[in-house]
Amino acid sequence: MSRFFRNEDDFDSSTESESSSSEEDTGLAKARTTVGGVGKSRFMLSDSDDEDEKRVSKSEKDRRHDVLVATTNNIKSHIKNMDVSKLQEDFDQLNEVLKKIMKTDMVSGRKPPVPELYVRAVITIEDFVSETVKNKPKLSKTNAKSLNRMNLKVPKNNRLYKKEIDQLRATGAPSLYDMRDSDDSDEEDELQKEDVTDSEYDSDTDSTTSSDSDAGGGGGAFRRWLKKDKDETKTAASKIRKEKKVASKEIDAGAEADDEDDEGFITVSHSKSVAGEIFKPEEMSEEAVDKKMMEILQARGRKGTNRMEQISLIESLVLCAKSPRQHIELMLHLISAKFDGIPVAKLFMPADLWRSAVNDARKVISLAREQFPGIRFSDEADVRGEDPSIILKGTGTGEIVDPTGETLVGTAVPAVAEEQVKKTEIDAEGQIIVRGDVVSNFERFDDELFRAWQHTDAYAPEYVERLKDEVVLLDLASEVQSYFENAAEREESKKTPDDVRLNALRSRAARVAARRVMHMYYKTEELNNRVEELSGRKNSDRSMTELAVLVYRYGDDHAKSMVMLAHIYNHALENRFYAARDMLLMSHLQETIPDSDIPLQVMFNRAMTQLGLCAFRTGKPWEAHACLQELCSPSYGGGGGGLSRMKELLAQGITQQRGYEKTPEQEKAEARRQIPYHMHINLDFIETAHLTSAMLLEVPAMALSKARGDVRRWAVSKSFQYFLRNSMKQAFPGPPENTRDYVMAATRCLMRGDWNGAYNYICGIRSWKALTATTRAETQEKLKELLKVEALRTFSLSYSSYFDSMSTSQLSELFGLTPARVHSVLSKMIINMEMRASWDQPTASIVMRRTEPSRLQSLALQLASKVANMTENNEKLMDAKNGGIERNDRKDDERGKSDWKQGGRGGKRGKSGFNSMRQRDGHDVAAKARAY
């Protein structure tokens, strides 16, 4: 018998188990009611018999939206429970749902917009992952592994939807937890109104259907397949309408040219666009402009405020300005709005927005100069005379309003007339006071341009374009400084000048001058003149020295220190070594720099580095080595050496030290203080200058120590000796590849007295390309002269024991020096007791006055060497027993007593006072033995 015609009795027969299993598979309940002893067919049941289970027919779009909502709810739950592994699954499921939602519509041929719910979900996940990685909580192995994967996948995924994410972040409420706001409440009201209409319609449908069911008996059974449940119908319709509203907000109907695809239909947006409001200058009065500006400012910073629309409104309102005072105020508000319009995802102000804001600032200064002295900006004297906690509005109502815009209850004052209110904006001399600070705006422009240089690829064309913006900024700086200097001169010319206002004007001019110095110090005078020519002036209106003097007089302490170091840097860059050295010694900055902030320490390192390079370029190897030793020493600061150490000290790159992990806050702080690429100092040339200077000092010192027979000696440069020992261990050294190899090859030549080979190796270093052709030729010529002299000294000390006399003419021909120069060098060596010899004037030769040590003298020298070794071993044993305390105390007591020629302050590190005393005793024993 067919199952379609089975009745109740057949269902209760032997196939009951089979029927129950079939019912579970199909989701249909088995009916037990009978009519007239015969069971009704299960396909003819009415809704009244099965009210608990009602089928709801939904479209595919609604089902996908429901899955998206359920997934976001799971995301919020798993974030709350810190279940990262489940969150990773939710993230994958979220992307799968999006793929189905973003399918191209077959009718219109367009893809639907990305749902706002998805954008909020990925923003919430990204914020959670970044915050978790930052805090580093204790997670299980599974969650930690999932977190690492999410940290890689989420940023990569979010780059695909960067535009939507930036738009949503600009609203200030981008996460899933910010779904309900003021806009949602308005939508709910509209939905409630629409739901009332739906409910009426549903009630009519229910009555009609019920009547049909009563009249037709089993005909009501089909209603469950034709009609949705009333509550679920309203919920689904509400969701669809809300999703359409969100999509309509994301798409600007007026900006899309889709009219052809829509067959002439125009998309109508129900939301009121603020940007659509147009102000007509002829219809606006001065009071109306101020009132409208106040309304715009009150919306500033509120959630949901469109910042770009605010900029457009203020720009249109500027055209309605009725007075210069009002024009300047509106322009200042416009500049502030453009600063607020920086996208959240951007690390710096976009170029177009920055340039437009700078042009607005130049217009402000131009108006202020035209109206000078009728209009001036507020200063410290004005702030001192008012109560910043309240603002008195001259509305005639006598209400006091706090900065938030709320009226303070119980604080009524007598009504204030409009004339009296205007007097608060005019000083005693009749000058109109404009509330604003153009110097702070200029400093903000400077900071934004500096950040743009930091975060732009130095090898991209955009970097060159942003470098051109410096000309515009310096032109603005010149105008701002000139304005405040003129205002200060006018205030000073009064019979009774206001000291507070005068100091305020001078300090603001000094602030601008300090910023100008920081844009000039790393460029030569010739290059600065070219930059000034690009701005329309043939010569600079102020030299760097004049600007620095202004800061020294009226600037704050931090600005004075920065400008002082910049001034030293510029002197060294122009090869004025002695001027830079004297300024550094007089400033005493080297004594207080360890307690200063990090940017000031970076500036000090840059100044010292440039001072050392200046000494190297001018042929002063000892001064160059003294300035560059601590920067290039591998042991300095406890970290590694080489280029990575120099990068960190000069803020020219972020490096990772072995065994030391930086926190995210430290990495961000280090990235913020990085120097832009065009201000970098060539690190390879720094290493060249340091190693070459060390070579010129160390090689003659090694020859002198060997000639004297010293057991131990102070090292001029420990790092150089370390590199030299490693180089000498190579039996067959290959051709040099880097800077260090070239210098070591030149050292081996210099130790033999071959100055020409050493000069060729030094000139073969690639870092010389960092210098201009003129500077490179002058530096190499001075270096050649130094190599000749040091080769002569090394040769004389090394081979003095093998010759009875040396001819001046032969030495002059061998080393390419004049006979007078050779005579001068050897005479100085004799005077300093570096060589025991005397001059024979008739033959123009130098005669060696040496004596061979006797048997007793040789034994005494051996005894002194053994005593020195034994003393060193005893000191090590005492250090192991006492923990090194006594030896460290002696080291502190004897610090600074070593000979300045043997390394100075840097050379005596790691040497105790007892070592110095012991070495002097050993030298005395050896000297007595030789004298005996």
Rosetta blueprint (number, residue, H / E / L):
1 M L
2 S L
3 R H
4 F H
5 F H
6 R L
7 N L
8 E H
9 D H
10 D H
11 F H
12 D L
13 S L
14 S L
15 T L
16 E H
17 S H
18 E H
19 S H
20 S H
21 S H
22 S H
23 E H
24 E H
25 D H
26 T H
27 G L
28 L L
29 A L
30 K L
31 A L
32 R L
33 T L
34 T E
35 V E
36 G L
37 G L
38 V E
39 G E
40 K L
41 S L
42 R L
43 F L
44 M L
45 L L
46 S L
47 D H
48 S H
49 D H
50 D L
51 E L
52 D L
53 E L
54 K L
55 R L
56 V L
57 S L
58 K L
59 S L
60 E H
61 K H
62 D H
63 R H
64 R H
65 H H
66 D H
67 V H
68 L H
69 V H
70 A H
71 T H
72 T H
73 N H
74 N H
75 I H
76 K H
77 S H
78 H H
79 I H
80 K H
81 N L
82 M L
83 D L
84 V H
85 S H
86 K H
87 L H
88 Q H
89 E H
90 D H
91 F H
92 D H
93 Q H
94 L H
95 N H
96 E H
97 V H
98 L H
99 K H
100 K H
101 I H
102 M L
103 K L
104 T L
105 D L
106 M L
107 V L
108 S L
109 G L
110 R L
111 K L
112 P L
113 P L
114 V L
115 P L
116 E H
117 L H
118 Y H
119 V H
120 R H
121 A H
122 V H
123 I H
124 T H
125 I H
126 E H
127 D H
128 F H
129 V H
130 S H
131 E H
132 T H
133 V H
134 K H
135 N H
136 K L
137 P L
138 K L
139 L L
140 S L
141 K H
142 T H
143 N H
144 A H
145 K H
146 S H
147 L H
148 N H
149 R H
150 M H
151 N H
152 L H
153 K H
154 V H
155 P H
156 K H
157 N H
158 N H
159 R H
160 L H
161 Y H
162 K H
163 K H
164 E H
165 I H
166 D H
167 Q H
168 L H
169 R H
170 A H
171 T L
172 G L
173 A L
174 P L
175 S L
176 L H
177 Y H
178 D H
179 M L
180 R L
181 D L
182 S H
183 D H
184 D H
185 S H
186 D H
187 E H
188 E H
189 D H
190 E H
191 L H
192 Q H
193 K H
194 E H
195 D H
196 V H
197 T H
198 D H
199 S H
200 E H
201 Y H
202 D H
203 S H
204 D H
205 T H
206 D H
207 S H
208 T H
209 T H
210 S H
211 S H
212 D H
213 S H
214 D H
215 A H
216 G H
217 G H
218 G H
219 G H
220 G H
221 A H
222 F H
223 R H
224 R H
225 W H
226 L H
227 K L
228 K L
229 D L
230 K H
231 D H
232 E H
233 T H
234 K H
235 T H
236 A H
237 A H
238 S H
239 K H
240 I H
241 R H
242 K H
243 E H
244 K H
245 K H
246 V H
247 A H
248 S H
249 K H
250 E H
251 I L
252 D L
253 A L
254 G L
255 A L
256 E L
257 A L
258 D L
259 D L
260 E L
261 D L
262 D L
263 E L
264 G L
265 F L
266 I L
267 T L
268 V L
269 S L
270 H L
271 S L
272 K L
273 S L
274 V H
275 A H
276 G H
277 E L
278 I L
279 F L
280 K L
281 P H
282 E H
283 E H
284 M L
285 S L
286 E H
287 E H
288 A H
289 V H
290 D H
291 K H
292 K H
293 M H
294 M H
295 E H
296 I H
297 L H
298 Q H
299 A L
300 R L
301 G L
302 R L
303 K L
304 G L
305 T L
306 N L
307 R H
308 M H
309 E H
310 Q H
311 I H
312 S H
313 L H
314 I H
315 E H
316 S H
317 L H
318 V H
319 L L
320 C L
321 A L
322 K L
323 S L
324 P H
325 R H
326 Q H
327 H H
328 I H
329 E H
330 L H
331 M H
332 L H
333 H H
334 L H
335 I H
336 S H
337 A H
338 K H
339 F H
340 D H
341 G L
342 I L
343 P L
344 V L
345 A L
346 K L
347 L L
348 F L
349 M L
350 P L
351 A H
352 D H
353 L H
354 W H
355 R H
356 S H
357 A H
358 V H
359 N H
360 D H
361 A H
362 R H
363 K H
364 V H
365 I H
366 S H
367 L H
368 A H
369 R H
370 E H
371 Q L
372 F L
373 P L
374 G L
375 I E
376 R E
377 F E
378 S L
379 D L
380 E H
381 A H
382 D H
383 V H
384 R H
385 G L
386 E L
387 D L
388 P L
389 S L
390 I L
391 I E
392 L E
393 K L
394 G L
395 T L
396 G L
397 T L
398 G L
399 E L
400 I E
401 V E
402 D L
403 P L
404 T L
405 G L
406 E L
407 T E
408 L L
409 V L
410 G L
411 T L
412 A L
413 V L
414 P L
415 A L
416 V L
417 A L
418 E H
419 E H
420 Q H
421 V H
422 K H
423 K H
424 T L
425 E L
426 I E
427 D L
428 A L
429 E L
430 G L
431 Q L
432 I E
433 I E
434 V E
435 R L
436 G L
437 D L
438 V H
439 V H
440 S H
441 N H
442 F H
443 E H
444 R H
445 F H
446 D H
447 D H
448 E H
449 L H
450 F H
451 R H
452 A H
453 W H
454 Q H
455 H L
456 T L
457 D L
458 A L
459 Y L
460 A L
461 P H
462 E H
463 Y H
464 V H
465 E H
466 R H
467 L H
468 K H
469 D H
470 E H
471 V H
472 V H
473 L H
474 L H
475 D H
476 L H
477 A H
478 S H
479 E H
480 V H
481 Q H
482 S H
483 Y H
484 F H
485 E H
486 N H
487 A H
488 A H
489 E H
490 R H
491 E H
492 E H
493 S L
494 K L
495 K L
496 T L
497 P L
498 D L
499 D H
500 V H
501 R H
502 L H
503 N H
504 A H
505 L H
506 R H
507 S H
508 R H
509 A H
510 A H
511 R H
512 V H
513 A H
514 A H
515 R H
516 R H
517 V H
518 M H
519 H H
520 M H
521 Y L
522 Y L
523 K L
524 T L
525 E H
526 E H
527 L H
528 N H
529 N H
530 R H
531 V H
532 E H
533 E H
534 L H
535 S L
536 G L
537 R L
538 K L
539 N L
540 S L
541 D L
542 R L
543 S L
544 M H
545 T H
546 E H
547 L H
548 A H
549 V H
550 L H
551 V H
552 Y H
553 R H
554 Y H
555 G L
556 D L
557 D H
558 H H
559 A H
560 K H
561 S H
562 M H
563 V H
564 M H
565 L H
566 A H
567 H H
568 I H
569 Y H
570 N H
571 H H
572 A H
573 L H
574 E L
575 N L
576 R L
577 F H
578 Y H
579 A H
580 A H
581 R H
582 D H
583 M H
584 L H
585 L H
586 M H
587 S H
588 H L
589 L H
590 Q H
591 E H
592 T H
593 I H
594 P H
595 D H
596 S L
597 D L
598 I H
599 P H
600 L H
601 Q H
602 V H
603 M H
604 F H
605 N H
606 R H
607 A H
608 M H
609 T H
610 Q H
611 L H
612 G H
613 L H
614 C H
615 A H
616 F H
617 R H
618 T L
619 G L
620 K L
621 P H
622 W H
623 E H
624 A H
625 H H
626 A H
627 C H
628 L H
629 Q H
630 E H
631 L H
632 C H
633 S L
634 P L
635 S L
636 Y H
637 G H
638 G H
639 G L
640 G L
641 G L
642 G L
643 L H
644 S H
645 R H
646 M H
647 K H
648 E H
649 L H
650 L H
651 A L
652 Q L
653 G L
654 I L
655 T L
656 Q L
657 Q L
658 R L
659 G L
660 Y L
661 E L
662 K L
663 T L
664 P H
665 E H
666 Q H
667 E H
668 K H
669 A H
670 E H
671 A H
672 R H
673 R L
674 Q L
675 I L
676 P L
677 Y H
678 H H
679 M H
680 H L
681 I L
682 N L
683 L H
684 D H
685 F H
686 I H
687 E H
688 T H
689 A H
690 H H
691 L H
692 T H
693 S H
694 A H
695 M H
696 L H
697 L H
698 E H
699 V H
700 P H
701 A H
702 M H
703 A H
704 L H
705 S H
706 K H
707 A H
708 R H
709 G L
710 D L
711 V L
712 R L
713 R L
714 W L
715 A L
716 V L
717 S L
718 K H
719 S H
720 F H
721 Q H
722 Y H
723 F H
724 L H
725 R H
726 N H
727 S H
728 M H
729 K L
730 Q L
731 A L
732 F L
733 P L
734 G L
735 P L
736 P L
737 E L
738 N L
739 T H
740 R H
741 D H
742 Y H
743 V H
744 M H
745 A H
746 A H
747 T H
748 R H
749 C H
750 L H
751 M H
752 R L
753 G L
754 D L
755 W H
756 N H
757 G H
758 A H
759 Y H
760 N H
761 Y H
762 I H
763 C H
764 G L
765 I L
766 R H
767 S H
768 W H
769 K H
770 A H
771 L L
772 T L
773 A H
774 T H
775 T H
776 R H
777 A H
778 E H
779 T H
780 Q H
781 E H
782 K H
783 L H
784 K H
785 E H
786 L H
787 L H
788 K H
789 V H
790 E H
791 A H
792 L H
793 R H
794 T H
795 F H
796 S H
797 L H
798 S H
799 Y L
800 S H
801 S H
802 Y H
803 F L
804 D L
805 S E
806 M E
807 S E
808 T H
809 S H
810 Q H
811 L H
812 S H
813 E H
814 L H
815 F H
816 G L
817 L L
818 T L
819 P H
820 A H
821 R H
822 V H
823 H H
824 S H
825 V H
826 L H
827 S H
828 K H
829 M H
830 I H
831 I H
832 N L
833 M L
834 E L
835 M L
836 R L
837 A E
838 S E
839 W E
840 D E
841 Q L
842 P L
843 T L
844 A L
845 S E
846 I E
847 V E
848 M E
849 R L
850 R L
851 T L
852 E L
853 P L
854 S L
855 R H
856 L H
857 Q H
858 S H
859 L H
860 A H
861 L H
862 Q H
863 L H
864 A H
865 S H
866 K H
867 V H
868 A H
869 N H
870 M H
871 T H
872 E H
873 N H
874 N H
875 E H
876 K H
877 L H
878 M H
879 D H
880 A H
881 K H
882 N H
883 G L
884 G L
885 I H
886 E H
887 R H
888 N H
889 D H
890 R H
891 K H
892 D H
893 D H
894 E L
895 R L
896 G L
897 K L
898 S L
899 D L
900 W H
901 K H
902 Q H
903 G L
904 G H
905 R H
906 G H
907 G H
908 K L
909 R L
910 G L
911 K L
912 S L
913 G H
914 F H
915 N H
916 S H
917 M H
918 R H
919 Q H
920 R H
921 D H
922 G H
923 H H
924 D H
925 V H
926 A H
927 A H
928 K H
929 A H
930 R H
931 A H
932 Y L
